[in-house]
Amino acid sequence: MSEVTQLCYALIIIAFLDHCLKPYLIRKWLGLFLWAAGITLLFKPGGSSWEAMDLFLVPILVFCAGTTLIIGRRKFQPDE
């Protein structure tokens, strides 16, 4: 799978998560989990391929998805 295809799929998934997850706690904890998973995958020793697919963009995209959820975690809360 090419890098452009991976990027398009990841951006669609990130936009879907950002739009559909509304509760504050779910956004917060899923964002922290994705953020930690992205950092862990980034520094994981070993190959960055799976079933003949290059996965060097995956840790960066997982980290970005987590950051998006963490930054916008209060997006759907009413203003007080």
C-alpha positions in Angstrom: 0.0 0.0 0.0 1.5 3.4 -0.9 2.2 6.1 1.5 -0.5 8.3 0.0 -3.2 5.6 0.5 -2.1 5.1 4.1 -2.3 8.9 4.7 -5.8 9.1 3.1 -7.1 6.2 5.2 -5.6 7.6 8.4 -7.0 11.1 7.8 -10.5 9.6 7.2 -10.3 7.6 10.4 -9.0 10.7 12.4 -11.8 12.9 11.1 -14.4 10.2 11.9 -13.1 9.8 15.4 -13.0 13.6 15.9 -16.5 14.0 14.7 -18.2 11.0 16.3 -16.7 10.8 19.8 -18.5 13.4 21.9 -18.1 12.4 25.6 -15.3 14.2 27.3 -13.9 11.2 29.2 -13.8 9.0 26.1 -12.0 11.6 24.1 -9.5 12.2 26.9 -8.6 8.6 27.6 -8.7 7.4 24.0 -6.5 10.4 23.1 -4.0 9.6 25.9 -4.0 6.0 24.8 -3.4 6.8 21.1 -0.7 9.4 22.1 1.2 6.8 24.2 0.8 4.1 21.5 2.2 6.5 18.9 5.2 7.2 21.0 5.7 3.5 21.8 5.4 2.5 18.2 7.8 5.2 17.1 10.6 3.9 19.2 9.8 0.2 18.8 12.8 -1.7 17.7 12.5 -4.0 14.7 10.9 -3.9 11.3 8.3 -1.4 10.3 6.5 -3.7 7.9 3.6 -6.0 8.1 2.3 -8.3 5.3 4.4 -6.5 2.7 3.1 -3.1 3.8 5.4 -0.4 4.9 4.1 1.1 8.1 6.6 3.9 8.8 3.7 6.5 8.9 1.5 4.6 11.3 3.2 5.8 14.6 3.1 9.4 13.5 -0.6 9.2 12.4 -1.6 7.4 15.7 0.2 10.1 17.6 -1.6 12.9 15.6 -4.9 11.2 16.2 -4.3 11.2 19.9 -3.2 14.8 19.9 -6.3 15.8 18.0 -8.6 14.1 20.5 -6.7 15.6 23.5 -6.7 19.1 22.2 -10.4 19.1 21.3 -11.6 17.1 24.3 -13.9 19.9 25.4 -15.3 20.6 21.9 -18.8 19.3 22.6 -19.2 20.6 26.2 -21.7 23.5 26.6 -20.1 26.8 27.4 -20.7 27.9 31.0 
